[in-house]
Amino acid sequence: MDIQSLSVNMAQEKVQEAAAVQVEKMALDTAEIQGAELAKMMEAAEAITDPNAGNKINLLG
């Protein structure tokens, strides 16, 4: 393999690695945002639930 093709291959690998890192960062950011939104939704659900819900069972027989 000559020096020129080796140089091109190395440059391409660096670009691919940089792109992979950016995609991973985007996925991490998305996961963090989704986690924060889920936490907000869970807090909101806790605030509106009826504390008496599920305390009694109606049996038909």
Secondary structure, DSSP 8 states (H G I E B T S, - for coil): --HHHHHHHHHHHHHHHHHHHHHHHHHHHHHHHHHHHHHHHHHHHHHHS-TTTTS------
